[in-house]
Amino acid sequence: MAINEVRIRAGRLRQRVEIVQPGTSKDSFGGVSPDGGTSLGVIWASIEALNGRDALAAQAFTSIGTHLVTIRWMPGVLAKQVVKFGTRRFQIEAVLNPDERTKILKLLCVEVNDSQQQS
């Protein structure tokens, strides 16, 4: 599916995802709780891997994947929100509205997995 494609077939949207506005509540260590937040809705989407790489961060291997998530247009979707797909989390880095026609949204997302999740 091309990034500038405006029409979408229903069969292409085969994953159920949830769009979440991250919460600002702090956990017991002072960090933001990853499971907190406000759900904007559960919708059908297409998730497509664009690229991936491994990195060493804080003396632990981390796998970083870039994905394109395509959804039907809905108001209120912004960068820094999260797309939840099962146990996976994708942070939205950019929201594209091809041709500004409010038909579909293309979400450029980053999925980060630490080495503990992969073993």
Z-matrix of the N, CA and C atoms (Angstrom, degrees):
N
C 1 1.457
C 2 1.535 1 107.47
N 3 1.306 2 117.24 1 121.87
C 4 1.458 3 122.42 2 -178.51
C 5 1.526 4 110.64 3 -73.01
N 6 1.325 5 115.86 4 150.95
C 7 1.464 6 120.29 5 -178.17
C 8 1.519 7 111.31 6 -63.97
N 9 1.326 8 118.48 7 -33.38
C 10 1.467 9 120.15 8 -176.86
C 11 1.532 10 113.28 9 -93.25
N 12 1.328 11 118.28 10 7.91
C 13 1.464 12 121.33 11 178.82
C 14 1.529 13 109.72 12 -71.12
N 15 1.338 14 117.43 13 129.64
C 16 1.461 15 121.70 14 -175.40
C 17 1.522 16 112.05 15 -99.19
N 18 1.318 17 118.09 16 -33.59
C 19 1.464 18 121.02 17 -179.96
C 20 1.521 19 109.32 18 -84.82
N 21 1.328 20 115.89 19 149.52
C 22 1.447 21 119.72 20 -179.60
C 23 1.519 22 109.76 21 -140.55
N 24 1.299 23 116.06 22 136.03
C 25 1.452 24 121.49 23 177.59
C 26 1.521 25 108.58 24 -90.08
N 27 1.319 26 115.81 25 142.05
C 28 1.467 27 120.47 26 -177.47
C 29 1.524 28 112.11 27 -57.56
N 30 1.315 29 118.86 28 -35.29
C 31 1.461 30 122.02 29 -179.46
C 32 1.508 31 114.04 30 -66.03
N 33 1.322 32 117.83 31 -20.91
C 34 1.471 33 121.50 32 178.96
C 35 1.521 34 111.48 33 -72.67
N 36 1.309 35 117.19 34 -26.03
C 37 1.466 36 121.38 35 -179.23
C 38 1.526 37 108.06 36 -93.19
N 39 1.333 38 116.56 37 90.10
C 40 1.458 39 118.51 38 -173.92
C 41 1.524 40 114.28 39 -117.41
N 42 1.313 41 118.92 40 -0.26
C 43 1.459 42 121.55 41 176.85
C 44 1.526 43 109.93 42 -106.74
N 45 1.336 44 116.32 43 135.58
C 46 1.470 45 121.80 44 175.18
C 47 1.518 46 107.39 45 -89.01
N 48 1.327 47 116.75 46 121.58
C 49 1.465 48 121.76 47 -179.39
C 50 1.521 49 109.65 48 -127.85
N 51 1.314 50 114.86 49 163.31
C 52 1.462 51 121.44 50 175.80
C 53 1.519 52 108.14 51 -122.36
N 54 1.323 53 116.80 52 131.08
C 55 1.464 54 122.14 53 175.29
C 56 1.524 55 106.91 54 -94.48
N 57 1.346 56 116.72 55 127.67
C 58 1.463 57 121.73 56 -173.71
C 59 1.521 58 110.34 57 -128.55
N 60 1.323 59 115.56 58 133.54
C 61 1.470 60 122.12 59 170.10
C 62 1.522 61 105.55 60 -87.22
N 63 1.352 62 118.80 61 114.00
C 64 1.465 63 120.10 62 -177.16
C 65 1.523 64 111.89 63 -57.72
N 66 1.320 65 114.80 64 142.30
C 67 1.458 66 120.76 65 178.24
C 68 1.514 67 111.59 66 -79.56
N 69 1.300 68 115.08 67 166.94
C 70 1.462 69 120.35 68 178.95
C 71 1.528 70 111.24 69 -109.45
N 72 1.335 71 117.12 70 10.68
C 73 1.467 72 119.70 71 179.82
C 74 1.522 73 109.75 72 -73.37
N 75 1.302 74 116.23 73 143.02
C 76 1.461 75 123.15 74 -178.63
C 77 1.523 76 109.91 75 -95.42
N 78 1.341 77 114.81 76 143.88
C 79 1.456 78 118.40 77 174.25
C 80 1.521 79 109.37 78 -86.24
N 81 1.332 80 117.92 79 -175.57
C 82 1.472 81 121.42 80 -175.27
C 83 1.528 82 112.81 81 -66.36
N 84 1.329 83 118.02 82 -16.46
C 85 1.462 84 121.27 83 178.79
C 86 1.525 85 112.77 84 -98.32
N 87 1.328 86 117.70 85 2.01
C 88 1.452 87 121.68 86 179.16
C 89 1.515 88 114.44 87 92.02
N 90 1.334 89 117.56 88 -1.26
C 91 1.458 90 121.30 89 178.32
C 92 1.515 91 110.61 90 -90.79
N 93 1.322 92 115.90 91 168.82
C 94 1.457 93 121.20 92 178.05
C 95 1.524 94 108.56 93 -81.03
N 96 1.305 95 117.23 94 132.97
C 97 1.454 96 122.70 95 -179.78
C 98 1.523 97 109.84 96 -68.92
N 99 1.365 98 118.72 97 126.76
C 100 1.464 99 120.29 98 -177.35
C 101 1.523 100 113.42 99 -71.66
N 102 1.322 101 118.56 100 -20.58
C 103 1.458 102 121.15 101 -178.19
C 104 1.519 103 112.89 102 -94.40
N 105 1.323 104 117.94 103 -6.50
C 106 1.459 105 120.71 104 -179.81
C 107 1.512 106 111.04 105 -80.09
N 108 1.311 107 115.58 106 166.79
C 109 1.453 108 119.18 107 176.82
C 110 1.507 109 112.24 108 133.63
N 111 1.319 110 114.66 109 175.36
C 112 1.453 111 122.34 110 -178.43
C 113 1.518 112 109.47 111 -111.38
N 114 1.317 113 117.33 112 126.46
C 115 1.458 114 121.94 113 179.15
C 116 1.530 115 110.10 114 -75.99
N 117 1.337 116 115.93 115 131.08
C 118 1.460 117 121.41 116 174.84
C 119 1.520 118 111.14 117 -92.03
N 120 1.334 119 116.25 118 -12.77
C 121 1.453 120 120.48 119 177.59
C 122 1.510 121 112.89 120 146.49
N 123 1.330 122 115.25 121 156.97
C 124 1.460 123 122.91 122 173.96
C 125 1.523 124 106.70 123 -105.26
N 126 1.334 125 116.28 124 123.20
C 127 1.459 126 121.12 125 -171.23
C 128 1.524 127 110.55 126 -139.03
N 129 1.317 128 115.69 127 168.34
C 130 1.462 129 121.65 128 174.66
C 131 1.520 130 109.42 129 -86.04
N 132 1.346 131 115.60 130 142.75
C 133 1.464 132 120.51 131 -177.52
C 134 1.523 133 110.54 132 -148.48
N 135 1.306 134 114.85 133 166.81
C 136 1.458 135 123.60 134 170.44
C 137 1.524 136 106.73 135 -116.45
N 138 1.329 137 117.21 136 127.92
C 139 1.464 138 121.46 137 179.51
C 140 1.523 139 107.98 138 -114.67
N 141 1.321 140 115.09 139 124.65
C 142 1.463 141 121.58 140 -175.40
C 143 1.526 142 109.07 141 -129.09
N 144 1.325 143 117.17 142 123.48
C 145 1.466 144 121.21 143 177.79
C 146 1.525 145 109.33 144 -74.22
N 147 1.335 146 115.68 145 131.65
C 148 1.463 147 120.17 146 178.28
C 149 1.522 148 111.37 147 -99.75
N 150 1.334 149 117.44 148 -48.39
C 151 1.461 150 121.41 149 175.49
C 152 1.523 151 109.63 150 -163.53
N 153 1.305 152 115.86 151 171.30
C 154 1.461 153 120.54 152 179.81
C 155 1.516 154 110.39 153 -154.39
N 156 1.333 155 114.87 154 160.59
C 157 1.465 156 119.92 155 177.75
C 158 1.520 157 108.40 156 -158.01
N 159 1.313 158 115.48 157 159.90
C 160 1.456 159 121.82 158 174.78
C 161 1.514 160 108.35 159 -105.46
N 162 1.325 161 116.05 160 145.64
C 163 1.454 162 120.87 161 -179.39
C 164 1.522 163 109.14 162 -141.31
N 165 1.311 164 115.91 163 158.20
C 166 1.454 165 121.86 164 175.54
C 167 1.517 166 107.11 165 -106.14
N 168 1.332 167 116.31 166 113.97
C 169 1.460 168 121.58 167 -179.25
C 170 1.522 169 108.24 168 -132.07
N 171 1.321 170 116.87 169 128.51
C 172 1.465 171 122.81 170 179.53
C 173 1.529 172 110.47 171 53.52
N 174 1.333 173 116.47 172 44.42
C 175 1.456 174 124.69 173 177.71
C 176 1.526 175 113.49 174 57.97
N 177 1.315 176 117.07 175 31.07
C 178 1.463 177 122.61 176 175.63
C 179 1.524 178 108.54 177 -141.39
N 180 1.319 179 116.21 178 142.01
C 181 1.457 180 119.33 179 177.39
C 182 1.516 181 110.06 180 -74.00
N 183 1.318 182 115.13 181 137.00
C 184 1.455 183 122.50 182 179.41
C 185 1.518 184 108.37 183 -129.28
N 186 1.314 185 116.11 184 137.14
C 187 1.452 186 121.81 185 176.46
C 188 1.523 187 107.86 186 -103.46
N 189 1.335 188 116.28 187 126.99
C 190 1.466 189 121.38 188 -177.71
C 191 1.521 190 107.99 189 -118.57
N 192 1.313 191 115.65 190 123.86
C 193 1.460 192 120.34 191 179.70
C 194 1.512 193 111.02 192 -121.04
N 195 1.328 194 116.22 193 138.83
C 196 1.453 195 121.52 194 176.30
C 197 1.525 196 108.11 195 -103.64
N 198 1.325 197 116.08 196 130.59
C 199 1.461 198 121.41 197 -176.31
C 200 1.521 199 111.01 198 -129.98
N 201 1.323 200 114.88 199 154.22
C 202 1.457 201 122.41 200 172.80
C 203 1.526 202 106.69 201 -110.99
N 204 1.329 203 116.38 202 117.10
C 205 1.463 204 122.27 203 178.29
C 206 1.520 205 107.28 204 -107.40
N 207 1.324 206 116.61 205 123.28
C 208 1.458 207 121.51 206 -179.19
C 209 1.518 208 108.79 207 -109.58
N 210 1.344 209 116.17 208 129.51
C 211 1.462 210 121.92 209 178.98
C 212 1.528 211 108.61 210 -134.58
N 213 1.323 212 115.71 211 163.44
C 214 1.459 213 118.84 212 170.15
C 215 1.523 214 107.46 213 -69.34
N 216 1.318 215 117.34 214 151.17
C 217 1.459 216 121.77 215 -176.30
C 218 1.524 217 110.66 216 -59.34
N 219 1.322 218 115.10 217 135.93
C 220 1.452 219 121.46 218 173.10
C 221 1.520 220 107.87 219 -147.45
N 222 1.325 221 118.12 220 142.95
C 223 1.465 222 120.37 221 -178.16
C 224 1.520 223 110.95 222 -73.03
N 225 1.318 224 115.93 223 153.93
C 226 1.458 225 121.60 224 172.21
C 227 1.507 226 116.19 225 88.62
N 228 1.325 227 119.18 226 1.83
C 229 1.464 228 120.95 227 178.58
C 230 1.522 229 108.14 228 -83.51
N 231 1.343 230 115.84 229 124.03
C 232 1.458 231 121.62 230 -174.66
C 233 1.523 232 111.14 231 -133.27
N 234 1.329 233 115.61 232 160.23
C 235 1.456 234 120.49 233 172.76
C 236 1.524 235 108.92 234 -61.27
N 237 1.323 236 116.59 235 151.06
C 238 1.469 237 126.76 236 -178.94
C 239 1.526 238 112.70 237 80.16
N 240 1.333 239 117.59 238 -2.17
C 241 1.455 240 119.06 239 170.50
C 242 1.523 241 107.41 240 -81.14
N 243 1.316 242 116.86 241 176.81
C 244 1.458 243 121.48 242 -173.86
C 245 1.525 244 110.01 243 -125.09
N 246 1.323 245 115.30 244 140.01
C 247 1.459 246 122.07 245 171.65
C 248 1.525 247 106.28 246 -104.03
N 249 1.328 248 117.04 247 120.22
C 250 1.462 249 121.92 248 177.65
C 251 1.519 250 108.61 249 -100.35
N 252 1.327 251 115.59 250 129.33
C 253 1.463 252 122.36 251 177.34
C 254 1.516 253 106.92 252 -133.51
N 255 1.324 254 116.87 253 97.32
C 256 1.459 255 120.94 254 -174.12
C 257 1.519 256 109.20 255 63.73
N 258 1.334 257 116.44 256 -123.94
C 259 1.468 258 120.37 257 178.14
C 260 1.517 259 112.22 258 -91.66
N 261 1.315 260 117.49 259 -2.51
C 262 1.464 261 121.21 260 -177.98
C 263 1.524 262 111.05 261 -88.87
N 264 1.340 263 115.25 262 150.22
C 265 1.468 264 122.22 263 179.42
C 266 1.522 265 108.99 264 -128.71
N 267 1.339 266 115.61 265 130.98
C 268 1.456 267 121.98 266 178.26
C 269 1.524 268 107.75 267 -120.55
N 270 1.332 269 117.25 268 121.07
C 271 1.464 270 120.18 269 176.98
C 272 1.522 271 108.54 270 -86.53
N 273 1.327 272 116.00 271 127.28
C 274 1.462 273 121.12 272 -179.23
C 275 1.527 274 109.26 273 -75.47
N 276 1.328 275 116.07 274 122.76
C 277 1.464 276 121.89 275 178.63
C 278 1.522 277 111.76 276 -99.03
N 279 1.335 278 117.24 277 -31.35
C 280 1.464 279 121.14 278 179.58
C 281 1.524 280 109.11 279 -151.84
N 282 1.336 281 115.35 280 145.21
C 283 1.466 282 122.44 281 177.72
C 284 1.519 283 107.78 282 -117.09
N 285 1.343 284 116.35 283 119.00
C 286 1.456 285 121.27 284 -178.30
C 287 1.521 286 109.46 285 -111.11
N 288 1.328 287 115.87 286 133.16
C 289 1.465 288 122.63 287 176.32
C 290 1.525 289 106.09 288 -115.13
N 291 1.360 290 117.00 289 90.39
C 292 1.474 291 119.63 290 -174.56
C 293 1.527 292 112.55 291 -53.67
N 294 1.298 293 115.72 292 130.04
C 295 1.465 294 124.06 293 178.91
C 296 1.528 295 113.61 294 58.01
N 297 1.317 296 117.82 295 11.63
C 298 1.477 297 122.69 296 179.23
C 299 1.525 298 111.47 297 52.41
N 300 1.341 299 116.68 298 39.09
C 301 1.469 300 120.87 299 -177.30
C 302 1.521 301 112.85 300 -99.67
N 303 1.331 302 118.51 301 0.09
C 304 1.468 303 124.36 302 -179.61
C 305 1.528 304 112.61 303 49.10
N 306 1.336 305 115.51 304 43.79
C 307 1.469 306 121.78 305 175.60
C 308 1.524 307 110.01 306 -103.09
N 309 1.342 308 115.90 307 -46.94
C 310 1.455 309 121.27 308 -179.92
C 311 1.520 310 109.20 309 -138.09
N 312 1.328 311 115.93 310 163.94
C 313 1.457 312 122.23 311 172.97
C 314 1.519 313 108.17 312 -125.34
N 315 1.302 314 116.21 313 137.69
C 316 1.460 315 123.16 314 174.28
C 317 1.527 316 106.25 315 -108.68
N 318 1.318 317 116.91 316 119.46
C 319 1.453 318 122.57 317 -177.62
C 320 1.524 319 108.63 318 -107.16
N 321 1.328 320 116.62 319 116.21
C 322 1.464 321 120.87 320 174.16
C 323 1.516 322 106.99 321 -85.99
N 324 1.324 323 116.80 322 118.33
C 325 1.460 324 122.01 323 -170.72
C 326 1.520 325 111.45 324 -126.06
N 327 1.335 326 114.56 325 158.34
C 328 1.457 327 121.89 326 174.94
C 329 1.522 328 107.66 327 -121.92
N 330 1.338 329 115.35 328 129.12
C 331 1.454 330 121.39 329 174.35
C 332 1.518 331 107.40 330 -108.60
N 333 1.326 332 116.99 331 126.64
C 334 1.457 333 120.84 332 179.46
C 335 1.513 334 108.39 333 -117.43
N 336 1.344 335 115.84 334 125.26
C 337 1.459 336 122.18 335 177.14
C 338 1.514 337 108.54 336 -120.34
N 339 1.324 338 117.35 337 127.21
C 340 1.464 339 118.43 338 175.13
C 341 1.523 340 109.66 339 -83.19
N 342 1.328 341 116.39 340 167.33
C 343 1.465 342 120.89 341 -174.59
C 344 1.520 343 112.08 342 -64.83
N 345 1.316 344 120.06 343 -24.22
C 346 1.449 345 122.19 344 179.60
C 347 1.514 346 111.08 345 -69.83
N 348 1.347 347 118.61 346 -34.51
C 349 1.453 348 121.66 347 179.24
C 350 1.521 349 111.49 348 -71.32
N 351 1.323 350 117.70 349 -28.45
C 352 1.446 351 121.09 350 -173.95
C 353 1.519 352 112.93 351 -83.58
N 354 1.311 353 119.27 352 -18.94
C 355 1.466 354 120.25 353 -176.74
C 356 1.499 355 113.14 354 -85.32
